[in-house]
Amino acid sequence: MTAITDSLRILRHATAFSIEELGAIYSWHSWAFGWVLRVIAQIIFYTLIGVLVQDPELVQFLLIGNVTLIAAGTAMFAVSSTQWERYAGTLPLLVAAPSRMMWVFLGRSVHWFIDGLATSTIGLLVVSAIFDVPISLGEAMLVMPLLLLVIVTTYGLATFIGAIVLRFPDTRNLVLNLTTGVVAIVAGANVPVEFFAPPIQWFAQIFPVTHGIQAIRETIDGAGWAEIGPDVAACAVVGLIWITLAAVSFERFAESGRKDGSIEFGD
């Protein structure tokens, strides 16, 4: 019981630190008039393809897909923020500490939850109004928990990649951009997953956002839980697998550092 209590305490402090860090990354005006406007512009850019071909269904398809990509993409920033411990010089202390370092890393980037949910929800409401897509406030409220699910499960993928990239910190942005680019292509945001060859369709299933996008589209279309449930469950299960792999990777990284002393201050 003591070990569980200590782990929860570490996770709580890491989460509190993360939320404080969000205030250091953005001021309210840089977030609202910088980041959020940039997000809205990105969603509008892709949604305009549907307007160009004069297909209202495609407009909604692209809108929902890219709103969900924003949620997932924000969670993917954890790949980079995981590396900040190394650059801050605190990584050797975390490795040397008697507790499991995975609790620190699973909590230290959760500020992206807040950012991702807020920006994707605002993007959905604003861009749907701009293009007159029939999404009511009630439907948006139903979508918000699904967007949060996408964020949390994608965070599992991001922290796993972050754990791997801890060994090669200079590659963090390259790996982040490659991963988000692949997700944007295969996850069904801009073209249906069924468009691709079967091997690519199977590959797309390893990304939580693939299942989340489908669940959100079904929700907007008025589907019941019987139709939405399998996609929600698949999203949650895939995310849990990634979080488990992330926890194992952090522990192996710590064990390796303790054995050979390869992690130095300022690395």
N, C-alpha and C positions, 0 to 999 in steps of 0.2 A: 504493500500500500504506500509506503514511503517513496518508493521509486516512481510510482504513478503520480503521486503528489508533486514530487520534484520535477518530473517531466512536464506536468501541466503548468507549474510555476514558471519554468524556463520558457515554455511556449507562450505564456501570457506576457512575460516581459519582452520577448522578441516581437510579439505582435504590437505591444504598446510602443516599442521603439520604431517599428515600421510605420505606424500611423503618424508619429511625430516626424519621421523622415519625409513623409509626403508633403508636410508643410514647408520643409526645406527645399524640396524640389520645385514646388509651384507656390506662387502667391495666388490669391483668388483671381486677380485680373490677368495674370499670365496664363492661368489654367482656362479661364472663361473666354478670353479674347485671343489666346494663342492656340492652345491645344484643342479646345472644343471646336473652334472655328475650323481648324485644320481637319479634324475628324469629319465634320459636316461636309466640308468641301470634298473629301475623299469619297464619302457615300454618294454625294450628288454626282460626282464624276462618273461612277459606274452605273448609277441609276439612269443617267442620261442616255445610255445605250438603248434602254427600253423605249425612251421617248423618241429617239432617232428612228427606230423601226416602227413606231406608232403601235406598240403592243402593250396595253395596260397590264396584262398578266405578267409580262416580262419585267415591267417596271416594278411591280410588287416583288417578283422573284429576286431581282437584283438588290432591291432595297433591303429585304430581310436578310439575304445572304451577306451583304456587306456590313450591316449593323452587327450581325453575329460575329463576323470576322474582326470587327473593332473590339468587341468584348474579349475574344480569344487572343487577339494580337496584343492587347494591353497586358493580359496575364503572362504572355511570353516575355515581357520585359524582365521577368524574374531571372531569365538566363543571364542578363547583364548585372542585375542588382545582387545576385549571388556572389559575383566576383568582387563586389565592393569591400567585402571583409578582407580579402587578400590585399587590396590596395590601401586599406586603412591600417594594415599591420596587425589586425586582431585575429587573423586566421591561426597563427601558431598558438595563441592563448586558448582558442576554442579546441584545438587538437589536444593540447596538454591538459585541459580540464577533465575531471573524472566523469562528467556527465556525457550523455550522447549528444554529439554536435548536430544530429539531424533535427532536434527540436528547435534549435536556434534557426537553422536554415528554412525549416518549414514555416516558421513564423515571421522571419525577418523581411519578407517581401509581400505580405498580405495587403499592404496599402494599395497594390494594384487591383484588388477586389473592388475597393471603393471607387477608384478612378475608372475602371472598366465598366462597372455597372452604371455609373452616372453618365459617362460619355456615350455609351451605346444607347441608353434609354433616351437621352436628349436627342441623339442623332435620329432615332426612330421617330420620335414625335415631330421634330422639326422638318425632316426631309419628307415624311409622309404628308405633312401639311403642304409643303411646297409643291409636291407633285400630285396632290389630291388623291392619295392612296387611301382607301376607306379602312383605316385602322382607328378604332375608337380608343378613348382613354381607358375604358374597361379592358379592352383587348391588350393594350400596352401593359396594364397592371398584371394580366395573366402571363405575359411574356417575361416580365422582369425576373421571376424566380428561375425561369429557364435560362435566361442570360447569365444569372449568377451561377447556375449549375455549370454552364459552359466555361465560365471564368475559373471556378474552383477546380474543375477537372483538367482544364488546360494548364492550370498552375502546376498540377502534378507532373505533366509532361515537361514544363519549363524548368522545374526544380531538378528533375532527373537530368536534363541536358546541362543545367548549371553545375550539377555535381560532377559530370564528366568533364566539362570545360574548365573546372577548377584546376585541373592538371595542365591545361593549355590556355591560360587566361587571355593571351593575345588574340585568340581565335573567337572570342565571345561574340563580337558583332557579326562576324562572317557566319558563324553557326546560327545565330539568331535570325539573320536575314534569309539564309537559305531555308531554314525550317518554316518561317512564316510565309515565304514565297511558295514553297511546296504545298503547305496547307491551303493557301489561297487558290491554288490551281485545282487540287484534287478533292477538296472537302465538300464540293457542291454549292459553293457560294455564288458563282457566276455561270456555271454550266452544271447540269445534273450529273451526279456521280455516274449514272448509267451511260453517259456519253462515252466514257473511257472503256478501254479493253478490260476484260475480267481481272487480270492481275493488278491493274491500277485500282479497280473498284475494291478489291480485297485489301490492298495497301491502304486505301483511304479509311478503312474501318479502324485503324489503330489510332486515329485522331479523334478525341472526344467531340470536337466541334462538328465533325461530319454528322454525328447522331443528333447533336444539339440543334443544328440548322433544320434538320428534318422535323424535329419535335416542334420547333417554333413555327415553321410553315404550317404544320398541321393544326396548331393552336389558332393561328390567325384565320385558317379556313373553317374553323368551328368544329374540328374533330373532337370526339369524345376520348375519355381516358383509355379505352380499349385500344384505340389506334395510336395514341400518343405514348402510352405507358412503355411499350417495348423500346422505343427510341430513348426515352428518358432513362430507362434501366441500363441500356447499352452505354449511354454516355457516362453514367455513374460508375459502372463496372470498369470501363476502359480507364477512366480517371483514377480509380482506386488502384488499378494495376500500376499506373505510372507513378503514383505517390509511393507505393510500396517499393518500386524499383529505385526511386529517388532516395528513400530512407536507407536502403541497403547500400547504395553507392556512396552516400555520405559517410556511413560507418566504415566502409572499406577504405575510403580515402583517409579517414582519421587513423585507422589502424596502421596503414602503410606509413603515414607521417610519423607516428610514434615509434615504429620499428627502426626506420632508417634515418630519422632526423632530417628529412629532405625539405621540410617546410621552414623557411627562415623568416625573420622579421623583415617586413618591407618587401617581401617577394611579390 
